[in-house]
Amino acid sequence: MRALLLALAIAVPAAAAVPAPEQVKAAWKPSDAQLLDRHGEPLESVRIDMAARRQPWVALADISPSLGRAVMQAEDQRFMEHGGIDFKAVGQAAWDNLLRVGRGGPSRLRGASTITMQLAGLLDPGLAARAAGRSWSQKWDQALAARELEAGWSKQQILEAYLNLASFHGELQGVGAASRGLFGKAPISLDIGESAILASLLRAPGAPGREVARRACALAAELKAASNCATIEWQVEVALSRPGAAFQQPPAQVARQLLDGGSGQRAARSTLDAKLQRFAAATLRRHLAELAERNVGDGAVVVLDNASGEILAYVANTGSKEVDGVAALRQAGSTLKPFLYELAIERGVLHAASLLDDTPVDIPTVGGLYVPQNYDRRYHEVASVRTSLAGSLNIPAVRTLMLTGLERFHERLREVGIASLTEAADFYGYSLALGSADVSLLDLSNAYRTLANGGLQGSVTLRARAPEKQRRALDERGAFIVADILSDRGARSVTFGLRNELATSFWSAVKTGTSKDMRDNWCVGFTDRYTVGVWVGNFDGSPMWDVSGVSGAAPVWRDVMDYLHRDRPGRAPAPPSGVVRQTVAFTPAVEAPRSEWFVRGTETASVELLAPSQRQPKIVYPADSSLIALDPDIPERLQRLRFEAQGEGGLAWVLDGKEVGAAELEAGWAPVPGKHELKLVGRDGRTLASARFEVRGGSQLVSSFSTSSGGSSASSTPARGENSGESER
């Protein structure tokens, strides 16, 4: 009876017209959205539909012919001959089912659905097979739809649509997802064994691996394939053990920013450059592999177009983790120093030839003393602003911050786009000069772009846009002078030498930075066209081992810059109006004479260093608010404290209201537990400087101390763990 009803479909027209092949293709939506580069080239994808895994539609010409043969052998051997209904198969099915029922066989009987009928079920959910099987009326409607499909579609179009719409295994829908998800290859590359496996999965997508292998082996034998069962069994085991493994990639950070999963958007064009993106990612991975033995596992790279603010490369990580290293907040290290010196030059507090004190300094703070140190623990007595910035000396930077003011510097960093400074200036303290604040690579790189643009600040973008009106954040003259310092190999050689990864063959300005305990490595710099920022470290915050900015982030920065300027070298910026060049000499000759840039009106031909006796009197040690601990392992009678001061001769010490004698000064003062007040007085008895400090015995030990042979010299240390100069050179 069923065969008779199906046969009647020949003469009965369909109730509704079937869609055209073009309509089916147009309605097909991959489960992943594509991120395109600025030229429309696919870059990466992000999954936005979690119901099923679908790849872009695959044309029949891009599918291995072996899959078509295997599917027709397994599902519809007379596909190329019938008109949608295989009457021979219908008759055979009817006879087989009759015999099964007569023998008390299973209640679920054999069907005779052709590929065309199955496609009809895929196109119309009302005709799809159910767990209990189709009803007689559904079979009838499916047969009618199959006839309509055959009337309007070619056999090639039917097979192509079927292979794209059918479910193969689990969430894998369509040949594109099945081929890549199970075998990690394109459909055109499927061999006969893999084709037999996919064809076997069509009949029972949820079948166990052993059953799939059995069916695939039998199918391969029917196709007279050279593939043996042992190979097929191994292929099934591997494929079904981790279906979809080829798609299991970390979320694409840029794609998630540009694509809205709820909007149905399947592609978005970005400002990224695909070739540059891939080069930067490969360079980062290669260099991190070289640093693996130094406990360096993660990194990030960003490239900005100076003129437009467009992001040309955004490498959030090496591809193995979900952390976005471009947006993550990390300690800035010495990378904030250029903005500090620009502020000092802009305000007329310093010029590039100004000499700064590079001797130990103790700065009283609310939480105790802040004692910065240079990266190499050495001191240069004095250093010019140019040498201090190019060589990344820490103590001169802190002294510069004391001149400009903490509040002003904090405000300036906010003005250049460091949005992560959400706390008040006092929260960061003077260690802000050495980069104790957390910043993102993107914000930091855009701040350097402000320097590259002569002080004009603007936002960055991942989408093409009309030219943005920028605002002035830095003085153009100060920005030019700082950029010139950052490009000066000679000034940089004091710390880094002349040959290093920062020395490009074209004009570039660059700064490195390393945070406390070597947890973060930075290298950020710019040319006239591009700004490149690189961070390396570990996302879990673990320290690196003996890695500086020059050996950590700089090699990646250099390679990316060389790639960007492979056809066009960077050009030095033209000096703006309001700056002049002047030859300057130093007395004494602490630095060689040189030609220096000055803001007009601040130029000088000579910089003279005052002799110690000419400097303003002050107490060098102990600093105000010091906490001094006696060593419990050394008898108190042997411990001594030596006072240090600067200023003209004839100065005297007064401790707790009593003058300290010359003999006691020479031998050192024997510290007495308790609070004390020390004054430095002139010949006329006038107090020139004072400091309050406290001495505590061994049982009250709260700070560290140091001893020397021939008598002990106690010293104070910071009461809290602020950045003490471990920022990069």
N, C-alpha and C positions, 0 to 999 in steps of 0.2 A: 504493500500500500504506500509506504514512504517513497519508494522508487517511483511509483506512478505519479504521486503529487509533485515530486521534483521534476519529472519529465514535463508536466504541464506548464512549467515556468517558461518553456520555449515560446509559447503563444501568448502569455500574459504580460503586459507592459508593467514596468516598475511604478510604484506609487509616487516616488520622488526621484528627481534627477540626481545622479552621483556627481561629486565635484570633479573638476578638471585636474589633471596632474599638476599644473602650475599653481592651482589653489592649494593643493595639499602641501607642496613645497613651501609656499609662502606662509602657510599656517604653522609650519614646523619651527619650534623654538628650542635651541640647544639649552641645556641646563646651566651652562657656563656663559658668562658675559665676557666679551673680549675687550682688552685695553689695547688701543691702537696708538702708535707713535705719531709724531707731528706729520709724517708723510702717509699715514694710513696703514702702515705695516703692523701686523699683530705683534704684541709684546708679551702679554701674559693674560691669564684668564682667572676669573674668580667665580665660584659656584654660587648661584643665586636661587636655584630651584632644587630643593632637597627631596622632592617626591620621587624623582627618577634621574638617572645619569644619562644625558643625551649629548652627542657631539653634533657638529654641523652636518647638514644633509650630505650624503655621499652619492655621487653620480655612479651609474652602473659601470661606466668605463673605468672608474677608480676602485672597483671591487674585483678581487681575484676571481677569474673565471672558474676556478676550482670550487669556490663557495657556491656559485650558481648551480653547478652540476650536482654538488652534494645535496643541496636543498631540494632540487627537483627530484633527485633519486629517493630522498627520504620522505618528501611530502606530496609530490605530485608528478609521477613519472610520465604522464601524458600531457603535461602542462602546455607544451608547444602545439598540441594537436586539438584539444577540446576548446569549446567556446565559453568556458566558465564553469561548466558542470561536466564531470567525467562520468558519463552514464555507465561505462564499463565498471568503474570503481564502485558506483552506486549499486549496481546489480550484485557485485561480489560481496559488498558490505551487507546488503540485505540477506543474501543467502547465508553468510557466515553468522549473522546475528540470529537468524532463524534456527540454525543448528545449535547455537549456544543456549538459546532459551529452551529448546527441546531437551537438551542434556542437563538443564539446571545450572547453566553457566552464570557468570557475573551479571548483575543488573545493568552496569554501564556497558553499552554495546558499542561496537566499532562504527565510526562515521566514515564519510567519504568526501570530506571537505577538500576542495582544491586550493591552490595558492590564491587564486582569485577570490574564492569564497572567504578564505581567512582574511584577505585584505579588506573585503567588505565589512567583516566584523571589526577590524581595526579602525576603519573609517567611521563606523557608526556603532557606538557603544551598545546600542540596543540590540545589535546583532552578534555581539561578542559572546564567546562560550562562557558558561557558568560552571560552577562546581558540580551541579546536578545535571549538566548537559543542556542542550538547547531543546526548546519545545518544537512541536511540529510546525507551528506558525512561524517561529523564528527561523527554522530551516527553510521554510518557504520564502520568507522575506530575504534571507541571505542568498538564496538561489537567484531570486529576481535581481538583487543588487549585483551579483556576479555577472549576470547576463548584460546588465547595463555597462559595467566596467569594461567588459570585453568589446562591447560595441563602440565605446569611445576612447579606449586606451589601447596602446600597443602592448605586446607581450613584454617588451623590454621595460616599458614604463610601469607595468604591473609588478614585475619582479623587483625593480629598483625600489618602488614604494614599499613593497612587502618587507624587503631586507632592512629598510630604514625605520619602519614603524614597529616591527615585531620585537617582543621582549625575549632576551636570550638567557639571562641568569641574574637573579636578584634584582638590583635596581638598574641593570644595564639594558637600556632600550636602544635598539638600532644597531646596525652593523658597525658604525663608527665607534660607539662606546664599547661594544662587545670586543671588537678587535684590539682596541687600545687597552681596555680594562683587564682583559684576560691574558693577552699575549704581548702587550706593550708595543704594538706595531700598527701601521696603517692597513686598512682593508686590502689594498692592492698587493700587500706582501704576504698574505696568508698562504700557507702551503696546504697540501691535500689533507694531511692529518688534522691540522687546525680547522680546516673547513668542515671535515667530518664531525669534529667535536661541536662546532657551532650549529651545524644542521641537527645533531642529536639533541642539543639543548632546546631547540625550537619546539620539539614534541613535548618535552617535560623540563621547563626551566629550573624547577626545584629538585630535580632528581639527584640522588647521591652520586658521588664521583664514580663509584664502581659501576653503577648502571650506565652512566654516561659513557664511560670508557668501553663497556661491552657493546653498546649500540654503535659507537663511533668505529670500533674495530670491524664490526659486521658491515657497516656502511662503506668503509674504506675498501673492504674486500669486494663488495659489489661493484665499486668503481674501478676495481683492478689497480688500486694504488700501490705504489712501492713502499709506502709507509707501513711499518710493522706494528703489531699490537703493543709491544713493550714500549716503543716510543710514544704511542698515543696515550697509554696509561700514565707515563711520566708527565706528558703535557697536561693531561687532565688534572693530575695531582697538584702540579705547580700552579695552574691557572685558577683552580677552584679554592686553593688554600688562601689566597689573598686577592679576591676579585676587586678590581678598581685600584690596585696598588699604584698603577702608573699615574693616577690622578691625585694621589695623596701628597699634595704639595702644601707648604705653608700659605696662609692667606696672602694675597697680593695686596700690599699696603696701598699702593697708588690706585689700583683698580677699585678697592673698597671706598676710596675717597671720591672717585668720579662716578661710580655706578651705584644706583639706588635699586636694591633688590626688589622693592615693592612697586617700582614704576614699570617693570617689564623691559627696561632698557637692556639691549643685548650687546651694545658696543659703544665705546666712548673714545673720542680722539683726545690725546693729551699733547702736552708740549715736549714730551720726552723724545729723544733721538735714539732709535733702536740700536744702531751700530755703537753709539757712545755708551748706551746703557749696558750692552753686552760686554763691551771692552772693559768698562769700569768694574763690572761684577766679576769678570774673569781675572782681572788684575788683583782685586781684593782677595779673592779665593786663593790665588797663587801665592801672594805674599803672606797671608795668614798661615798657609801650609808651611812656609819657611820658618815662621815664628812659633810653630806649635810647641817646639821643645822649650820655649821660654814662657809657656803657659799663656799664650795669646790665642783666643779662640773665636773672637767676634769682631765685627767691624761694620762700617757704613760709609757711604760716599754720596755726596750731593754736588751737582754742577749747576751753576746759575748763569744765565745770560745777563751781563751787567746792564745793558740798555733796557731790556724789556722786563726783567724779573722772571722770565720763564725758566722753569726747572727743566734742564736738559737731561739730567740723569738723577735717579733716585734709587740708590742701592741700599735698601733697609737692613739687609743682613746677607749672609752667605747662601741663603736658601734652605738652611737646615732648621731654622727656628722661626717662631711667630713674632718675635720682638721687632719693633720698628726702631732701628738704631738711629735713623735720621730725626725722629721726633722725640726719642727718649731723652730724659734729663740726666746729665752727667756733670761732674765737677769740671769747671772750665780750665783750671791750671793757668798758665801764663798767657793764654790767648786774649785776655781782657786788657793787657798792658797797653796796646796801641791806643785804645780809647782814653786811657788815663793820661798818657803823655800828650795826646792831641788836646785834651782839655787844658792841660798846663800851658801849652804853647798858645792856644786860643786866648786864654785869659791873661797872657803876658807874664805869667809867673816864671816860666822857663823858656829858653830857646834851645835849639839843637846842640849848641856848644856849651851850655851851662854845665858846670861841674857839680856832681852830687856825691855826698858822703857815702862811701861803701865800707863802713866799719860796723861792728855789732851794735845793735840798738835794742833797748828794752822799752816797750810801750805799755804804760799802765792802761788797763781796761777794767770794766766792771767786774769781770770774772777772774782777773789776775793780770799777769804780765804777758804780752804778746811778743815773742822773740823770733823774728824772721831770720832765716839763713839763706845763703845762696845755695844753688843746686849742688855745686861741687864743694861746699863748705869752705871755700876760700874767699878772701876779701881783697879788694883792689885799692883800698884807701880812698881814692876818688875815681870817678868815671864820668864822662860827659853823658848827656841825655842820649846822643846818638849811640854811643857804645853801650849804655845801660839797656836801651830798648832792643837794639840789634842782637846783643849778647844775652838778653833776657836775665839781667841781674835782678835779684829779688829785693835786696835792701834798698837800693836807689828807688825802686818802684814804690815801696812802702813810704819812704821819705817824701816822694812826690805826692802821694795821697795825703800825707800830713799837710802839704802846702796847698793843695787844691780843695781839700775838705771832703770828708766821707759822703756827706749828703749830696754834694754837687756831682760827685762821680757816680753815685747810685742813680741819681736822676738822669745823668748822661747815658748810662747803659740802657735805661728804659727808653730813652729817646731814639736810640739806634735799633730798637726792636727786640731787646732781650726781655721778653714778656714773662719769663719765669721768676723774675725778682719780685716776688709778691710780698716779701717781708720788708719791714723798715730797714734803713741803712744800718742802724746799730745792731741789728740781728746778725749781720755779716761781719761787722767790725773791719779793722784795718787789713785783715786777711783777704778782703775783697780785691785788693790790688794784685794778689797772687792767684785769684781765681777760685776762691772757696765756694762761690755760688754755683748752683746747678743751672746748666743751660742746655738747649737742644742744638744739635749740629745744624739744623735748618736755620734757626734764629741767629746763631753765631755766624754762619756763612753769609747770611743776608746783611748782618752788621758790617762784615768786611766788604761786602758789595757797596755799602754806603761809603766806605773809604775809597773804593775804586771809582766811584762816581763823584768824587770831589766833595763829599759831604751831603749829597742828596739822598734821602732815604725813601724807599718805596716798598711795597709788598711783593711777595713772590706768588707765582701762579702755576697751576698744572693745566690750565685751560687757556687757549689762545684768547686774547682780549685786545681791546683798543689801547693805545698808549696811555699809560697812567701818569697823572700829574704828581710829581714827587715833591716832597717838602725838604727844606734845609734842616738837617739835624746837626751837622758839624761845620765849623768854619772852613771854607774852601782852602785857605792858606795853610791852616793847621793840618788838614787832611792830606794835602800835597806833601808837606814836610815829613809827616809820619810815613806815608807811602814810600818816599825816597829813602828813609831810614830802613824800612823793611826790605828794600831792594838792594841794600848796600852790603856786598859780599865782604868788603874789607872790614867794616865795623862788626860784622857777624863773626869774623874769623877769630876774634878775641876768645870766643867760647867754642865755636864749631870748627874752626880751621877753614881754609879756603876751598878744600875739596869735600863736598858733602851733597846730600840729595836735594838740598834747597837751591843749589846753584844751577839754574837753567841756562840754556844757550841764548835765551831771549829775555827781554825785560819782564820781571815778575817781582811781586812783593809778597812776602810770606812770613808766617809766624807759627812756631810750634808751641806745644804745651803738654805738661804731664801733671796729673793731679796727685794728691797726697797718696803715699804708699804705692805709687805706680799702678793705679787702678784705671786710669784713662790716659790715652795718648791722642793728641790732636795735631793736625797740620792744616792750616787754613791760609789761603793766599789767593792772589788775583793778578790778572794781566789787564790790558786795556779792554778786553772783550769778555773774559770769563772769570768767575770766582769758583774755586774748588775747595770743598771742605771734606776732610777725612778724619774719622775716629776709629781707633782700634782699642780693644780691651777685652773684657768679659762681661756679658750681660748679667751674670750672677754676682758681679762686684768683686770677684777674687782678684788679687794683685798679679801683675805680670812680673817676670823675673828679668831684671837688668835690661829693660827696654826704655829708651828715650823717644822723644818725638821724632828725632832724626832717623833712628833705626826702626821705629814702629810705624807711624802714619806717613812720614815724609816720602818713602819710596813709592807708595801708592799715589800720593799727590803728584809727584814728579812724573810718573808714567802717564797719568791722566792728562796733565798739562802738556806733555810732549805730544800726546795723541791729538789734543785739541789744536795745537799749533804746528802740526806736521807740515802744513802747506803755507802757513802764514805766521811769521814770528810776531810776538807781542811787541808793542811799541811803548816807549816811555811816555808818560803824560806830559803835556805842555805845561810849563809853570803858569799859574794864574797871576793876574795882576795883584800887586800887593806883596809879592815876595821878591827878595833880592839875594844875589849870591855875593859872598864876601869871604876873602881869605882870612882865616883866624889862626892865631898862634897862642900857645898856652905857656904860662909862667907860674911855677917851673914847668918843664916840658913833660907833663904827665901823659900827653898824647902828641902825636906828630902834627905839625901845621897842616891845614887842609882848607879846601874851598867848601864853604858851608852855606846852606839856605837859611834865611831869616825872614820873619815877618817884617815888612818895611817899618823902620823906626826902632827896631830892636837889634839891628846889626852892630857888630863890634869887631875890631881887628885884633883884640887881645883879651884873653880871659886869664885873670890872675888869681891864683889860689892864696888865700890868706894864711899866714903862718899861724900855728896853734896859739901863740901869745896874742894874736890880734883878733881871735874869734870871741864871740860872745861867751862869757863865763857860764858854765853849766856843770852839773854833777853828772858824770858819765856812769859811775857805779858807787853805790847801789842806786837803782832807779826808784822813783817814788812808788810806794805801795808794795815794795819787795817783801817777800816772805823767805827768810834765810834759816836753814836748818843746820844744826850742829850734827856732826858725824858721831853716832853713838859708839863707834869702834875706835875712836881716837880720843885720848884724854883732852878734856876741854882746855887745859892749860897750854896745849900745843897748837890749838886751832887759832887762826888769825884771819882777819878781814882787812883787805886793803882798799882804801878809798881812791877813786880816780876822778879827775876833773880836767876841763879844758879852760883856757883863758890866759890872761896876762899874768906875769910873775907877781909875787907878793901876796898871793891869796892864802887864806887860812881856813882851817876846818873848826867848826864849833859843833860838838856833839852833846845833846841834851843840856845846852846852856853853858858848857865848859869847853874851852879851847883845847884841841888835841895837840900835844907837844910834838916837836920834830922827831924825837927819838921813837915815840910810839908810832908815828906815821911810817918811819923807816922799817921798823920791825913788824908793823901790822897791828891793828887794833884787836885785842882779845875780846871776841863777842860775848855779850852778856844777855841771857834770855830776857825777853821783854820787848816793849815797844820803845822806839827811839826816833829822835828827830835830828837830822844832820843838816848843817848849814854851811854854805861856802860864802865867806865874807872877804871884802876887799881891805885895802890898807886903812881906809877910814872907818872900818868896822861895820860898814853897810852890808846887809845881807844881799848877795847876788843870786843865789839859788838855794833851794832847800829840798829835802826828800825825807819822807817818813817811811820807816821800815820796821819789821818785827823779826826778832831772833827767837827761834824755838829750839828747845833741847831735844835730845835723841828720842825721848818718849813721846814727843809731840811732832815727830817727823812727818811732814806733809808734802815736802818738795825735795827734789834731788839736789845733790851737792857734788863738788869736785874738790880734790885735794892735790897738793903738789909737794915735792920733797922740800925739806927745810922750813916747813910751816904750811898749814892748810889755808886755802882761800875758798870760803863758802860762796856759792852762787845760787841765784834764784832761777826758777823756771816758770813757764806759764802754768797757771792753776787749772786751765782747761785745755783740751786737745785741739786747739786751733791749728790751721795749716801753718807749719813752722818753716816754710821755705822749701817744701818738697815739690814745688811746681817746676815745670820744665824750664830748661835753659833757653 
